[in-house]
Amino acid sequence: MIKHKFNAVRCEEDGIKFASKKERKRYLELKNLQRAGNISFFLRQTPMHLSGGVKYVCDYQVFWADGTVTFEDVKGMRTPMYKLKKKQVEALYPIIITEI
Protein backbone atom coordinates (compact mmCIF):
# COMPACT_ATOMS: atom_id res chain seq x y z
CA MET A 1 0.00 0.00 0.00
CA ILE A 2 1.33 3.44 -0.97
CA LYS A 3 1.56 5.91 1.90
CA HIS A 4 0.08 9.38 1.27
CA LYS A 5 2.58 12.21 1.68
CA PHE A 6 0.31 14.00 4.19
CA ASN A 7 -0.65 10.79 6.06
CA ALA A 8 -4.22 10.89 4.69
CA VAL A 9 -5.88 7.49 4.74
CA ARG A 10 -7.76 6.63 1.56
CA CYS A 11 -11.15 5.06 2.24
CA GLU A 12 -14.44 4.14 0.61
CA GLU A 13 -18.14 4.70 1.28
CA ASP A 14 -21.15 3.85 -0.93
CA GLY A 15 -18.71 2.60 -3.59
CA ILE A 16 -17.02 6.04 -3.73
CA LYS A 17 -13.29 6.32 -3.08
CA PHE A 18 -12.21 9.25 -0.89
CA ALA A 19 -8.75 10.78 -0.52
CA SER A 20 -9.12 10.94 3.27
CA LYS A 21 -11.29 9.95 6.22
CA LYS A 22 -12.08 13.63 6.70
CA GLU A 23 -13.46 13.92 3.16
CA ARG A 24 -15.58 10.78 3.71
CA LYS A 25 -16.85 12.23 7.02
CA ARG A 26 -18.02 15.40 5.25
CA TYR A 27 -19.74 13.27 2.60
CA LEU A 28 -21.70 11.46 5.32
CA GLU A 29 -22.59 14.79 6.96
CA LEU A 30 -23.89 16.13 3.65
CA LYS A 31 -25.96 12.98 3.08
CA ASN A 32 -27.55 13.47 6.51
CA LEU A 33 -28.24 17.15 5.78
CA GLN A 34 -29.88 16.12 2.51
CA ARG A 35 -32.05 13.50 4.26
CA ALA A 36 -33.10 16.14 6.80
CA GLY A 37 -34.09 18.54 4.00
CA ASN A 38 -31.44 21.17 4.79
CA ILE A 39 -29.79 20.76 1.38
CA SER A 40 -31.36 19.88 -1.95
CA PHE A 41 -28.33 18.03 -3.28
CA PHE A 42 -24.55 18.19 -3.54
CA LEU A 43 -21.91 17.47 -6.16
CA ARG A 44 -18.50 15.92 -5.60
CA GLN A 45 -15.23 16.85 -7.31
CA THR A 46 -16.48 19.90 -9.21
CA PRO A 47 -13.80 21.05 -11.71
CA MET A 48 -13.03 24.72 -12.31
CA HIS A 49 -10.84 25.70 -15.20
CA LEU A 50 -8.12 28.30 -14.77
CA SER A 51 -5.84 29.98 -17.29
CA GLY A 52 -2.97 28.02 -18.78
CA GLY A 53 -4.91 24.76 -18.88
CA VAL A 54 -4.83 24.49 -15.08
CA LYS A 55 -7.75 22.85 -13.31
CA TYR A 56 -8.87 23.19 -9.70
CA VAL A 57 -11.19 20.51 -8.32
CA CYS A 58 -13.46 21.50 -5.44
CA ASP A 59 -14.44 18.63 -3.13
CA TYR A 60 -18.11 19.59 -2.71
CA GLN A 61 -20.58 21.99 -4.30
CA VAL A 62 -23.60 22.19 -2.00
CA PHE A 63 -27.07 23.36 -3.05
CA TRP A 64 -28.88 24.43 0.13
CA ALA A 65 -32.66 24.31 0.55
CA ASP A 66 -32.80 28.13 0.85
CA GLY A 67 -31.32 28.48 -2.66
CA THR A 68 -27.75 29.32 -1.72
CA VAL A 69 -24.83 27.41 -3.19
CA THR A 70 -21.55 26.86 -1.36
CA PHE A 71 -18.21 25.43 -2.42
CA GLU A 72 -16.29 23.33 0.09
CA ASP A 73 -12.81 21.93 0.14
CA VAL A 74 -11.90 19.43 2.84
CA LYS A 75 -8.39 20.27 3.95
CA GLY A 76 -5.93 18.67 6.28
CA MET A 77 -2.92 20.50 4.83
CA ARG A 78 -3.03 23.87 3.05
CA THR A 79 -0.28 23.47 0.46
CA PRO A 80 1.19 26.46 -1.40
CA MET A 81 -0.31 25.12 -4.66
CA TYR A 82 -3.77 24.87 -3.06
CA LYS A 83 -3.51 28.43 -1.71
CA LEU A 84 -2.55 29.73 -5.15
CA LYS A 85 -5.32 27.89 -6.99
CA LYS A 86 -7.92 28.91 -4.38
CA LYS A 87 -6.93 32.54 -4.80
CA GLN A 88 -7.14 32.24 -8.60
CA VAL A 89 -10.56 30.55 -8.50
CA GLU A 90 -11.99 33.20 -6.16
CA ALA A 91 -10.60 35.97 -8.40
CA LEU A 92 -11.98 34.40 -11.59
CA TYR A 93 -15.37 33.14 -10.36
CA PRO A 94 -17.88 34.93 -8.09
CA ILE A 95 -17.50 32.34 -5.32
CA ILE A 96 -15.78 31.78 -1.98
CA ILE A 97 -14.34 28.38 -1.17
CA THR A 98 -15.00 27.29 2.40
CA GLU A 99 -12.39 25.06 3.98
CA ILE A 100 -13.73 22.21 6.08
C-alpha contacts under 8 A as a table, 3 or more apart, distances in Angstrom:
res1	aa1	res2	aa2	distance
3	K	7	N	6.78
4	H	7	N	5.05
4	H	8	A	5.70
4	H	9	V	7.15
5	K	8	A	7.55
6	F	77	M	7.29
8	A	19	A	6.91
8	A	20	S	5.10
8	A	21	K	7.30
9	V	19	A	6.84
9	V	20	S	4.95
9	V	21	K	6.13
10	R	17	K	7.22
10	R	18	F	5.71
10	R	19	A	4.75
10	R	20	S	4.83
10	R	21	K	6.72
11	C	17	K	5.87
11	C	18	F	5.33
11	C	19	A	6.79
11	C	20	S	6.30
11	C	21	K	6.31
11	C	24	R	7.39
12	E	15	G	6.18
12	E	16	I	5.39
12	E	17	K	4.43
12	E	18	F	5.77
12	E	24	R	7.42
13	E	16	I	5.31
13	E	17	K	6.72
13	E	18	F	7.79
13	E	24	R	7.03
18	F	21	K	7.21
18	F	23	E	6.31
18	F	24	R	5.91
19	A	23	E	6.75
20	S	23	E	5.27
20	S	24	R	6.48
21	K	24	R	5.05
21	K	25	K	6.06
22	K	25	K	4.98
22	K	26	R	6.36
22	K	74	V	6.97
22	K	76	G	7.96
23	E	26	R	5.22
23	E	27	Y	6.33
23	E	59	D	7.92
23	E	74	V	5.74
24	R	27	Y	4.97
24	R	28	L	6.36
25	K	28	L	5.20
25	K	29	E	6.29
26	R	29	E	4.93
26	R	30	L	6.13
26	R	74	V	7.71
27	Y	30	L	5.14
27	Y	31	K	6.24
28	L	31	K	5.04
28	L	32	N	6.30
29	E	32	N	5.15
29	E	33	L	6.23
30	L	33	L	4.95
30	L	34	Q	6.10
30	L	39	I	7.84
30	L	42	F	7.51
31	K	34	Q	5.05
31	K	35	R	6.22
32	N	35	R	5.03
32	N	36	A	6.16
33	L	36	A	5.07
33	L	37	G	6.27
33	L	38	N	5.23
33	L	39	I	5.89
34	Q	37	G	5.08
34	Q	38	N	5.76
34	Q	39	I	4.78
34	Q	40	S	6.03
34	Q	41	F	6.30
35	R	38	N	7.72
36	A	39	I	7.85
37	G	40	S	6.68
37	G	65	A	6.87
38	N	64	W	6.24
38	N	65	A	5.41
39	I	42	F	7.63
39	I	62	V	7.19
39	I	63	F	5.81
39	I	64	W	3.99
39	I	65	A	4.64
39	I	66	D	7.97
40	S	63	F	5.63
40	S	64	W	5.58
40	S	65	A	5.25
41	F	62	V	6.43
41	F	63	F	5.49
41	F	64	W	7.28
42	F	60	Y	6.64
42	F	61	Q	5.55
42	F	62	V	4.38
42	F	63	F	5.77
43	L	46	T	6.69
43	L	60	Y	5.55
43	L	61	Q	5.07
43	L	62	V	6.51
44	R	58	C	7.52
44	R	59	D	5.47
44	R	60	Y	4.69
44	R	61	Q	6.55
45	Q	57	V	5.54
45	Q	58	C	5.32
45	Q	59	D	4.62
45	Q	60	Y	6.08
46	T	57	V	5.39
46	T	58	C	5.09
46	T	59	D	6.54
46	T	60	Y	6.71
46	T	61	Q	6.73
47	P	55	K	6.50
47	P	56	Y	5.74
47	P	57	V	4.31
47	P	58	C	6.30
48	M	55	K	5.69
48	M	56	Y	5.15
48	M	57	V	6.09
48	M	58	C	7.60
48	M	89	V	7.39
49	H	53	G	7.04
49	H	54	V	6.13
49	H	55	K	4.61
49	H	56	Y	6.36
50	L	53	G	6.30
50	L	54	V	5.05
50	L	55	K	5.65
50	L	56	Y	7.24
50	L	88	Q	7.38
50	L	89	V	7.10
50	L	92	L	7.88
51	S	54	V	6.00
56	Y	85	K	6.48
56	Y	86	K	7.87
56	Y	89	V	7.65
58	C	61	Q	7.23
58	C	71	F	6.86
58	C	72	E	6.48
58	C	73	D	5.64
59	D	71	F	7.80
59	D	72	E	5.98
59	D	73	D	4.92
59	D	74	V	6.53
60	Y	71	F	5.84
60	Y	72	E	5.01
60	Y	73	D	6.46
61	Q	69	V	6.98
61	Q	70	T	5.77
61	Q	71	F	4.58
61	Q	72	E	6.28
62	V	69	V	5.50
62	V	70	T	5.15
62	V	71	F	6.30
62	V	72	E	7.69
63	F	67	G	6.66
63	F	68	T	6.14
63	F	69	V	4.63
63	F	70	T	6.75
64	W	67	G	5.49
64	W	68	T	5.35
64	W	69	V	6.02
64	W	70	T	7.87
65	A	68	T	7.38
70	T	95	I	7.87
70	T	96	I	7.60
70	T	97	I	7.37
70	T	98	T	7.56
71	F	95	I	7.52
71	F	96	I	6.82
71	F	97	I	5.03
71	F	98	T	6.09
72	E	97	I	5.56
72	E	98	T	4.76
72	E	99	E	5.78
72	E	100	I	6.61
73	D	97	I	6.75
73	D	98	T	6.21
73	D	99	E	4.97
73	D	100	I	6.02
74	V	99	E	5.77
74	V	100	I	4.64
75	K	78	R	6.52
75	K	99	E	6.24
75	K	100	I	6.07
78	R	82	Y	6.23
78	R	83	K	6.61
79	T	82	Y	5.15
79	T	83	K	6.31
80	P	83	K	5.11
80	P	84	L	6.22
81	M	84	L	5.14
81	M	85	K	6.18
82	Y	85	K	5.20
82	Y	86	K	5.94
83	K	86	K	5.18
83	K	87	K	6.17
84	L	87	K	5.22
84	L	88	Q	6.27
85	K	88	Q	4.98
85	K	89	V	6.07
86	K	89	V	5.16
86	K	90	E	6.17
86	K	97	I	7.20
87	K	90	E	5.28
87	K	91	A	6.18
88	Q	91	A	5.09
88	Q	92	L	6.09
89	V	92	L	5.14
89	V	93	Y	5.77
89	V	95	I	7.84
90	E	93	Y	5.40
90	E	94	P	6.44
90	E	95	I	5.65
90	E	96	I	5.82
90	E	97	I	7.33
91	A	94	P	7.35
